[in-house]
Amino acid sequence: MDGRLPKDANAALLSNYEVFQLLTDLKEQRKESGKNKHSSGQQNLNTITYETLKYISKTPCRHQSPEIVREFLTAMKSHKLTKAEKLQLLNHRPVTAVEIQLMVEESEERLTEEQIEALLHTVTSILPPGPEAEQQQSASDDVAMDEEDPA
Amino acid sequence: MFVLVEMVDTVRIPPWQFERKLNDSIAEELNKKLANKSSSTGVPCLRQCPSAFKMGIPALWRGRCESQERLPGELGLGVTWRVHGHTQVVYNVGLCICLFDITKLEDAYVFPGDGASHTKVHFRYVVFHPFLDEILIGKIKGCSPEGVHVSLGFFDDILIPPESLQQPAKFDEAEQVWVWEYETEEGAHDLYMDIGEEVRFRVVDESFVDTSPTGPSSAEATSSSEELPKKAAPYTLMGSISEPGLGLLSWWTSS
């Protein structure tokens, strides 16, 4: 046996939701066990888990659940996307065609406009909006846009 | 942006921890060694060559290592970690976040002269390692002539070089900020890349640098836990925002 990369590198991909669950559970566990949390050796773990959880809590994975993820992956089957592409859609919950084009390689060749619309519909109807999107929604009502939007 | 990496290591548990559950001690030791530490590119060939866990020998990690060797002065066969600093190059995978699970525990051994137990552990670790071309969202940390510096909070070393910005771009020396000179019919519209702004970018490259101490001739301090200004980060990402939809989120949203 030789040292080698896992055969299917994609098999090792984790969604933001999985990491969010893991870190949330870890936080609970460590709260309960209490005593070792502040020892110097655990400082790095504390820092990295706190900062990572803070980051992903602001993304769409925040309101996802195993059922939602399962439903999403099932719905994705008909769209013929790679694992990495599906993962990006899951993590980002794109709402515009431009975002889809960024995440799907060679989308101009692989997807028609209707297919992009269908994909957007699947994504936005199954996946709940993230906390940032909700914030933006309420903020945009009172912020005046003084810059022209690049088309 | 996260991956699960299979690893193998020999964990040393000192005798005063023997009363604890082995799994708990091991989990704690692994997190102590790996959490928040970056590593250079390479391969989890570590399954077959635990000796590659030696610090300061990154060359081994890139290829295959068929032999197991004893560290001079060490009694155990396994390789024990020697921690030199916080942003130490561990091995080539990315920024280690936390232990996912322990998949296999081999027999624990106690060696003559050392009362601690040594257990070979097979485990999986959650690692931050975005794939090439992945789209990420971060915050602008600052601008310099080198480009735009972006942070994710838990990971800080992301750079978008000037050539990968939306063009045409210019660096405003007075404000120390990069500006996209966006052309419209009315003329150029300056869009500033201010600190704190959220930006969507594509990962286009990564680099791993060995930051382990080079020896007595090295002039670098070894005790600082913060990144020294002249010391390269062990793991850096290069981003690009030169496509439609990339750049500040505010450039592409309609109210």
Chai-1 contact restraints between the chains, C-beta under 6 A:
chainA,res_idxA,chainB,res_idxB,connection_type,confidence,min_distance_angstrom,max_distance_angstrom,comment,restraint_id
A,D2,B,R64,contact,1.0,0.0,6.0,A-B,restraint_1
A,G3,B,C45,contact,1.0,0.0,6.0,A-B,restraint_2
A,G3,B,Q48,contact,1.0,0.0,6.0,A-B,restraint_3
A,G3,B,C49,contact,1.0,0.0,6.0,A-B,restraint_4
A,G3,B,R64,contact,1.0,0.0,6.0,A-B,restraint_5
A,L5,B,V43,contact,1.0,0.0,6.0,A-B,restraint_6
A,A12,B,V3,contact,1.0,0.0,6.0,A-B,restraint_7
A,A12,B,L4,contact,1.0,0.0,6.0,A-B,restraint_8
A,L13,B,V3,contact,1.0,0.0,6.0,A-B,restraint_9
A,L14,B,F2,contact,1.0,0.0,6.0,A-B,restraint_10
A,L14,B,L4,contact,1.0,0.0,6.0,A-B,restraint_11
A,V19,B,F2,contact,1.0,0.0,6.0,A-B,restraint_12
A,G41,B,K32,contact,1.0,0.0,6.0,A-B,restraint_13
A,N44,B,A35,contact,1.0,0.0,6.0,A-B,restraint_14
A,N44,B,N36,contact,1.0,0.0,6.0,A-B,restraint_15
A,L45,B,N31,contact,1.0,0.0,6.0,A-B,restraint_16
A,L45,B,A35,contact,1.0,0.0,6.0,A-B,restraint_17
A,T47,B,N36,contact,1.0,0.0,6.0,A-B,restraint_18
A,I48,B,A35,contact,1.0,0.0,6.0,A-B,restraint_19
A,I48,B,N36,contact,1.0,0.0,6.0,A-B,restraint_20
A,I48,B,I97,contact,1.0,0.0,6.0,A-B,restraint_21
A,I48,B,F154,contact,1.0,0.0,6.0,A-B,restraint_22
A,T49,B,C98,contact,1.0,0.0,6.0,A-B,restraint_23
A,E51,B,G153,contact,1.0,0.0,6.0,A-B,restraint_24
A,E51,B,F154,contact,1.0,0.0,6.0,A-B,restraint_25
A,T52,B,I97,contact,1.0,0.0,6.0,A-B,restraint_26
A,T52,B,F154,contact,1.0,0.0,6.0,A-B,restraint_27
A,K54,B,G153,contact,1.0,0.0,6.0,A-B,restraint_28
A,Y55,B,L152,contact,1.0,0.0,6.0,A-B,restraint_29
A,Y55,B,G153,contact,1.0,0.0,6.0,A-B,restraint_30
A,Y55,B,F154,contact,1.0,0.0,6.0,A-B,restraint_31
A,Q88,B,I135,contact,1.0,0.0,6.0,A-B,restraint_32
A,V98,B,P244,contact,1.0,0.0,6.0,A-B,restraint_33
A,V98,B,G245,contact,1.0,0.0,6.0,A-B,restraint_34
A,E99,B,G245,contact,1.0,0.0,6.0,A-B,restraint_35
A,L102,B,I135,contact,1.0,0.0,6.0,A-B,restraint_36
A,L102,B,G245,contact,1.0,0.0,6.0,A-B,restraint_37
A,M103,B,I135,contact,1.0,0.0,6.0,A-B,restraint_38
A,S140,B,S255,contact,1.0,0.0,6.0,A-B,restraint_39
A,M145,B,S255,contact,1.0,0.0,6.0,A-B,restraint_40
A,D149,B,S254,contact,1.0,0.0,6.0,A-B,restraint_41
A,P150,B,Y182,contact,1.0,0.0,6.0,A-B,restraint_42
A,P150,B,W251,contact,1.0,0.0,6.0,A-B,restraint_43
